Amino acid sequence: MFEISYTIDGILVFNEDNDALLLDAVGFDWGVPIVESGATVLLPATVDENELVYECFVGQPGSTNPCDDVQVGAHTVATGSTASQVNQLTFAHNSNLGNGAGMTIGVTFPKGLVTETQPIEIKPIPDVFIAWLILSLLPLVLAVPHFYRKAKTKLLLPIVRQYDAPADVALYEAGLILKHTYSTKHLAAQIISLAQRGYLKIVHYQKEKFFFFKESGYLYVQLRPGTDLPEFERTLLEELTAAKFTITNTAALEAISVDHTIPDEIANNIKSAVAVTQVKKLQNKFAKPFERLSKLARTNSVQNGVFVEDFTVARLSAVFSLFRYLLLSAGSLVLLYTVLKLFYSERSFETITLVTVGTCIVSAALIAIIGLLIYQLPNLSQKGVAAKEHLLGLEQYMEVAEKERMDFHFDPEKNPELFEKLLPYAVLLGMQKRWIKHLDKLDHQPNWYHSSSGQQFSATSLNSVVSSMNSSTTGAGSAGGGFGGGGGGSR
């Protein structure tokens, strides 16, 4: 059983000689039959039954069918610790009302029992004010093309297909050029690039856990110092090989000793390594270093002339500009509702509820669009625009159909070195799955990666490396140290 309490306006009628209550006690919009229905009206005990006029009807709207029973009698009402006598009118109908039927009651009683209130005129708000409400969106509407022009990058079209990486921007700058952010995907691409250039070796190993399950682990083996690297890559290498993420060379040798497929060459690399990072130690712990690297990437890209101004400065300036547009829009709304308050009742505001809600929804959508445009700031410099055109051309080359690519001189199956060189960019562009499918056809294995059991470097291997970095910064997986496979080989 549910007890629902509510207040209804407009059900009292004030006449010269008496007052009346008119109420649809059971509404007409119920979609199910109502087996029993009733209503009770309480009046002061001083009211005599002869002073009352009452009636009750049931059925469809306009029906004059009477209720089954109407009774008047004294009744005791308990309120806290006290009790008082009242007159009670009880209306009852014990028959099924049927779908769409209701109960209407009317009671006429002497004046003075209720305080007479003055009627409130509900005046509809004129269309001119509704137009004003809609026009309050105008500042935000005008802000969209303003920020679009501010964030737009003018590219030289059509984009020319490219077959190599851009020469005058770093890998981390390429990620910022394309996405205006530095993500874990970009970080994984950078690690692969360092490995390709002989600074790291990525080692995957397995050990028996129980039954047929094996525990999979990864090591980043630093083969030489990064003192000759640019600042960003040098910092990345230092963050990856921080003491809290590394294990001793002896511990690394012990970790791989259970995997008898590890060749002597890998063991010698570990013995002479500058540092060895155990990837599972990075999991859920690399978020703060990643934030520092992301900030450094943005700073360096501005200093290197890829962007025209600092990321933070450009975006804060745009936010303040948006705030001015919002003030104009909000100021118009405040003035509108101040005027309406002076001349119209709160009930009149109900006549523009839908327009108000619609205005709020459109405002939120416009602000979201502007926010996305602000995220595209700062603008690229001429150098950055040229690099973006090159990267988009490279993306075209990577995504063309395999049959079409076979006709190119730059087919990776004919030039495996080109495939390996562009692998970081495939990761950067999010196209590693499409690009990596050629691995099964290549008789070329990278010397910077080794996987347990002597398997070839494959899509599974690459995805494991990429996902290990994702879990390091987000905690969304355990590719670097949980149960799972891995694949690859060593040359």
Residue, then its C-alpha position, 0 to 999 in steps of 0.5 A: m500500500f502506498e500513501i501519497s500526499y500532495t497539494i492541489d490548487g484551484i479546487l475551491v469556489f468562493n460564492e456570495d452565500n457559501d463556498a464549495l469544494l469540487l474535486d476529481a477524487v479519482g482521475f480519468d487517465w488511469g489505464v487500468p480498472i479500479v475495483e474500489s474507490g472512495a474519498t473522505v472530506l473532514l469538516p469542523a464538528t460545528v457544521d450541521e449536516n443540513e448546512l451541507v450540499y454534497e454529491c458524487f458521480v462516477g464514470q466517464p467525464g461528464s457522467t451523472n451516475p451516482c456513487d454507491d454510497v455517501q455517509v455523514g457522521a461524527h468522527t474522532v481525529a487524533t493529532g499527536s496526544t490530543a483528539s478532536q471531533v469532526n464531521q466526516l463525509t465519506f464517498a464510496h463506490n464498490s463497483n469497478l470503474g473501468n478504464g478511463a473512468g473516475m470519481t468526482i465529488g462536490v461539497t458546498f459548505p457555509k462561508g467562513l470555514v476556509t480563508e478566501t483567497q484572491p484568484i491569481e490571473i495566469k497571463p500568458i507571456p507574450d511572444v516578444f519575451i519568448a523571442w527575447l529568451i531565444l535571442s539570449l542564445l545569440p552571443l553563444v551562437l556567434a561564439v561558435p564561428h569565432f572559436y572555429r576560425k580561431a582553432k581552424t588549421k588551414l591545410l594545403l589540399p589535396i593531401v599528398r600521399q607520403y611514404d616516410a616519417p616527417a623529418d623536421v618534427a619529433l615523434y612526440e610532436a607528431g602526436l601533439i600535432l594530430k591530437h593536441t594531446y599526449s596519450t599513452k598510445h604516443l608513449a608506447a610509440q616513443i618506447i618502440s622508437l627508442a628500442q629501434r635506435g638501440y637504447l632499449k630492448i623489450v624482452h617478454y618472458q613466461k614462467e609456469k604458474f599452475f597447471f597449464f597457466k603461465e605468468s607473462g612478464y616484460l622487461y625494458v632493458q636499457l642498453r646504453p645511456g641516453t645522454d645524447l638524446p633530445e631532452f624529451e626522450r632523455t627524460l622519458l628514459e630517465e622516468l622509465t628507469a627510475a629506481k622504483f620501477t627497476i630491478t637489479n640485473t641479477a634479479a632480471l636474470e633470475a626472472i628470465s632464468v625460468d624461461h629456457t627459451i631465452p638465448d644467451e644474447i639476451a642474458n648478456n644484454i641484461k648483464s651489461a644493461v644500464a638499467v632494467t625496468q620490470v613493466k609490471k612495476l609501472q602499472n598504476k604507478f606511472a601516471k604522475p611521470f606521464e603527466r610530467l612528460s605530457k607537460l614537457a612535450r607541450t612545452n618543447s613543441v612550442q619552443n621548437g616552433v611547432f605551435v604558435e603559443d603555449f598550450t595553457v596560455a592559448r586555452l586560458s585566453a580562449v576560456f576568458s573569451l568564452f566567459r565574456y560571451l557567457l556574461l552577455s547571454a546570462g545578462s540578457l536572461v537575468l534582465l528578461y526574468t527580472v522584467l517578467k517577475l515585475f509583471y507576471s506571476e510564477r504560474s505564468f512562467e509555466t507557459i514558457t517552460l518548454v522554451t526555457v528547457g529548450t534554451c538550456i539544452v541548446s546553450a549546453a550543446l553550444i558550450a560543449i561545441i566551443g569547448l571542443l574547439i578550445y581544445q584544438l588550441p593553440n594553432l599550429s605554426q607554418k612548420g606544424v601545418a606542413a608536418k600535419e599535412h605530411l602526417l595525414g599523407l602518411e596516414q593515407y599510405m598506411e590505410v590504403a587497401e593491401k592490393e593497391r599498396m602492392d603496386f607501390h615501390f614502397d610496399p612494406e613487404k618489399n621493403p621490410e626496413l620501411f615497415e619497421k621504421l614506420l611502426p612507431y607512426a602506425v602506433l601513433l596513428g592508431m593503425q597498428k592493427r591494420w599495419i601489423k597484418h603484414l608481419d605474418k608475410l615478412d621474413h624480417q624480425p626486429n632485433w630490439y624485441h624478444s619473446s618467449s618460446g622463440q615465436q615471431f614478432s606479431a600483432t599480439s606482441l605489439n598489442s601487448v607492448v602498447s597495452s602494457m603502457n595503457s595499464s601503467t597510466t590507467g590501471a586498465g589491464s595487466a598486459g605487462g605482468g599478469f596471465g597472458g600470452g605474448g609472441g615474438g622472436s629474437r634475431 
